[in-house]
Amino acid sequence: MEDLPHAQVPLKVLVVDDQVDSADAVACLLSMMGHEVHTAYGPHEALEKYRQVRPEVVFMDISMPELSGLETAARIRSMPEGTSTTIIALTGLGHEADRRRSREASIDHHVVKPASPAVLHRLLSGIHHA
């Protein structure tokens, strides 16, 4: 395994994915990089955890049943604290139309799975929250 980059500034992160193994793998990786990581295994749990944890960053799967990641992101954005949260789509959907829909849903970054530790580190290193 490659040497994992370590966070200079640890962030509070919420990983949302209805695929438990996928969510847990990303959460484990981010935790090993030094971040405080929480997981949610679906959109409704994500909204509840978001209110509880108030993360600085949300990694959001787009293709989820009941409520898409795009709609979940929009609901987070509608919360008072949601406007300052960085939302990153972490999805298997990589076409330009998918990226456009992410932008239209006020998602800050669109990353196609599987994302390398270096890509995740670069994204998180550029986020500065109080």
Secondary structure, 3 states (H helix, E strand, C coil): CCCCCCCCCCCEEEEECCCHHHHHHHHHHHHHCCCEEEEECCHHHHHHHHHHHCCCEEEECCCCCCCCHHHHHHHHHCCHHHHHCEEEEEECCCCHHHHHHHHHCCCCEEEECCCCHHHHHHHHHCCCCC
